[in-house]
Amino acid sequence: MNLFDQFAPAALLNTPIILLAMLFPWLLMPAPTPQWKHNRLQTFQNWLFSAFTKQLLLPLNTPAHKWAFMFTSLLAFLLTVNLLGLLPYTFTPTTQLSINLGLAVPLWLMTVLVGLRNQLTLSLAHFLPEGTPTPLIPALILIETISLFIRPLALGVRLTANLTAGHLLIHLVSSAVPVILFFSPAASMLTFMVLTLLMTLEIMVATIQAYVFVLLLSLYLQENTYDPPSPRLPYS
């Protein structure tokens, strides 16, 4: 088998099941109940999402708080999909660049459109900082435009590259364990310990990359939202 076959979209009876692979993690999330007392899994889930939402909304302006539900749902989706790919005989949809760009481009475009709608002057001012020398104005506008349009590409490539590199490294090390076992059991056990550490590292990478993806989107949104000035009270 090819080393990169593990990143090929899974198929059943020549039918791609990538949509099922993307929807399956939601079945792992415990459904809310009307009871006051929850089990440990639901309690941990509520605490995790509440802590993430508070941490995410801390640097954001007040108009951006309405995006909290979407960001929290996106984090839960990316986190479950990334971790699902570490199980045996599973497929990770977020190792596909097309899936990641399909998430990054529309969300990035929404943040840009929000800025153009609510603060057109300030959004256009980002292309030309104040005090720029006149000969550098065309080059600086071109650089800022390229940096703006490269943001969704950076979001998608970062997530794809980190997950792909980790999966490849784990696959290579795991393939070496049974081969070394016939020559040196001690070296094979040492390799297996390294594989365990790599699995722990990959779990951390899958979690961190999901958080970084949402965090960068929130920073892009922060640049395109502002708090309206509060009216001054008349002196008594």
N, C-alpha and C positions, 0 to 999 in steps of 0.2 A: 504494500500500500504506500501511496505517496504520503510524505510527511505533512502536507497541507490538506489532506483529505478530511481532517477533523474540522476544518473551517468551511467545508462545502455544505450548502443548505441541505438539511435532512429531507428525505423523500420517502413516501410510503406508496407503493404501487405506482411509481413514476409520478406521484403527486406531491409537490412541495408542501411541507407541513411547517413552514417557518411561521405562519400566522398562529398556528396552534402552540408553537414553542414560545411565542411572545405573549400569548394569553394565559398559558398554563401557570406562570408564577402568581397570577392574581388568585388562583384557586388555593394557593398556600397561605394566603392572608386570612386570619380568622375574621369571621363576620361579626359585626357588632350585635349585641343582645340588649334587650330592654332591662336586664337585671342591673342592680346597683353594684353587685360584686362580680368581678370578672376573674377569669383564670389567670395564671401567671403569664401566659403568652400574650393575651390581650392587654394586660397591665403593662408589660414591657413594651409592646407596640405603641400604646398610647403615650407612654413616657418618652419613647424615642422620637416620635413625630412631634410631640409638644416641645421637646428640647431643641430639635432641629428647626422648627418654625420660629421659636424665639431667637435663636442664634442667627437665622437667616434674615429676619425682619429688623434686627438691631441696627444695622447701618443704612437701611433703606428709608427713603422718604415716605411720608404718610400716603400719598397717592399710589405708591407701589405695593401697599399692603394687600390690596385686592388680588394680587397674584399669588398669595401664600398657598391657597389650596392647590393651584396648578403646580407650583414648585414642589410641594410636599408629595403630590401624586407622582410627579416625574422622578423624584428621588426614590420612592418606593418601587417604581417600575424598574429603574436602572439597577437598583440594588439587588432585587430578586432575580432579574435576568442575568446579571453578572455572576452572582453566586450559584445560580442554577447550572451554569456551564462547567463548574468544578466537579459536578457529580459524574460518575461513570456512565457512559453510553448516552450522553446528553449533547445538546447543541446550544451554542451561545450565539444568539442573534446579534449581540453588540460587537462581535468580531467582524461583522460585515460593514464595510464603509458606507454602503448605500443606506443601511438602516440608521446609522449614526448621523449621516448627513440629512436624512429624512426627518430626524428629530431636531437637528441643530439649525438648519436653514429657516424653517418656518418660525421657530421661537425667536431666533435672532432678528428676523425680519419684523416680527411683531414689536420688539423693543425699539427698532429704528422708526417704525411707523408711529408708535406712541410719542416719540420725541418730536417727529416732524409735525404731528397734529397738535400737541400741547405747547411746545416751545420751539417753534420753527427757527427763530433767530438764534437761540442758544445752541440748537443742534447744528446749524450751519457754521456757527462760530468755532466749533471744534476743528474744522478743516483749516482754519487760519488763526493761530494764536496771536494775541495782541503784542505789538512791538516787533513783528517780523520784518526784516529788511525787504525792500521792494524787489531786488533781484531774486530773492529766494521764494517769493510768493508762489509762482507756478510749480516749482519743484516740491514745495511743502504741501500744497494742496493735492498734488498727485500722490505723494507718500501717504498722507492721511486718508485719501480715498482708498488706496490699496490696502492699508492697514484695517480699514473698516470692513471691506469686503472679504478679507482673509480670515476674519473672526470665526464664521461658521465652519470654514474648512479646518481651522485649528482645533475647534471643539470636536469635530468628528474624527480627525486623524489622531488626536491625542488619545481618545478613548479606544479607538481601534488598535493603535500601535501598542499601548500598554497591555491590553488583554491578549493580543496575539503573541507578543514576546513572552509573556508569562506562560501561556499554554504551550508554546513551542519548547521552552526550557524544561517544563515539567515532563513533556512527552519524551524529550531526549534523555533526561536523567532516569525516568522510569523504564525506558527501554534498556538502559545499561545495567540495571539491577540484576535481572535474570542471567544476563550474559556473563557478568563478573562472578556470579555465584559459583560457577563451575571451577573457576580458577582460584578465587580467594574469598571464602565466606566472610572473613573479617572486612575486606574492602567492600563487599556487597552490603553488609550491614551499615558500614559508614556511608555508603551511597544512599541507602534507604533513609538514614537520618537526615542527610542533606535534602532528600526529596520531601521529607516531612516538614523541614524548615521552609522549603520552597512553597509547599501548599499553604502554610501559615502566612507567608509573605504574599501569596497570590490572593488570599482572602482579604488581607489588608488593602492590597492594590485595587481589588474589585470594589471595596467599600469606599476607598478614598477617591477613586476616579468618578464614581457616581456622585459623590459630594462635590467634587471640583467642577463637574459638568454643570450642576445646578448653581453652584456659587458664581461661576463666571457669567452665567445668564443673568443672575441677580445683579451683578456689577454692571453689566451692559444696560439693564433696566434702570439702575440708579443714575446712570449718566443721562438718561432721557426723561427723567421725572424730576419734579421740584415741588417744594412746599409753597403754596401760594402765601404771599405776605399777609399777616394778620392785620386787620384794620386797627388803626391807632384810636385809642379812647380819648375823647375830649377832656381837657383839663377841667377839673371841678372848680 
